[in-house]
Amino acid sequence: MLVAREKLIYSWTRLYAPMPKGAIFSDYNRVITIHNVQLAHEGTYRCRVMRQLGQETHGDLTIAIEGTWAISFALKT
């Protein structure tokens, strides 16, 4: 029995903002890597998967950066 597998095409977009410079796509565009994530990278990223016959689906990934704020200043004595 011969089984033909349809090729899947993966693509990433960032909703409402441009993709960060330096974003790396690997494993046939299935993986996105952003090194040294910054507050500016917050947002929703969408992975779209398309079949050669035109069917399509997607999944969203939201990155939220949380941290502790600290303000330091010299006390007058």
C-alpha positions in Angstrom: 0.0 0.0 0.0 1.4 3.4 -1.0 0.5 6.3 1.2 1.3 9.8 0.0 1.8 12.5 2.6 0.8 16.0 1.9 3.5 18.7 2.6 2.6 21.1 5.4 3.8 24.7 5.1 4.4 26.7 8.3 4.6 30.4 8.7 4.8 32.8 11.7 3.5 36.3 12.0 3.2 38.7 14.9 -0.2 40.3 15.4 -0.4 44.1 15.5 3.4 44.6 15.4 6.4 43.7 13.2 8.3 40.5 13.9 11.3 41.1 16.1 14.7 41.6 14.4 16.8 38.5 14.9 13.9 36.1 15.2 15.2 32.7 14.0 12.9 30.1 12.3 14.0 26.5 12.2 12.7 22.9 11.6 10.9 23.8 8.4 9.6 27.1 10.0 7.8 25.1 12.8 9.9 26.7 15.5 10.6 30.4 16.2 13.4 31.4 18.6 13.8 34.9 20.0 17.1 35.2 22.0 17.4 37.8 24.8 13.6 38.5 25.0 12.8 42.1 25.9 9.6 43.9 27.0 9.3 45.1 23.4 8.8 41.5 22.3 5.5 41.2 24.2 2.5 40.3 22.1 0.7 37.6 20.2 2.5 35.5 17.6 0.6 33.3 15.2 1.7 30.0 13.6 -0.2 29.2 10.4 -0.2 25.7 9.0 -1.3 25.3 5.4 -1.7 22.2 3.3 -0.9 22.1 -0.4 -4.6 21.6 -1.1 -5.5 24.9 0.5 -6.7 23.9 3.9 -5.4 26.1 6.7 -5.4 26.3 10.5 -3.5 28.4 13.1 -2.5 28.6 16.7 -1.7 31.7 18.7 1.1 32.1 21.3 1.1 35.1 23.6 4.3 36.3 25.3 3.8 38.4 28.4 6.9 39.8 30.1 6.6 40.2 33.9 9.2 41.6 36.2 9.9 43.4 39.5 10.4 47.1 39.3 12.9 48.8 41.6 13.7 52.4 41.9 16.8 53.4 43.8 17.9 56.8 44.8 20.3 58.3 47.3 18.9 59.5 50.6 20.0 62.9 51.9 21.7 62.7 55.3 
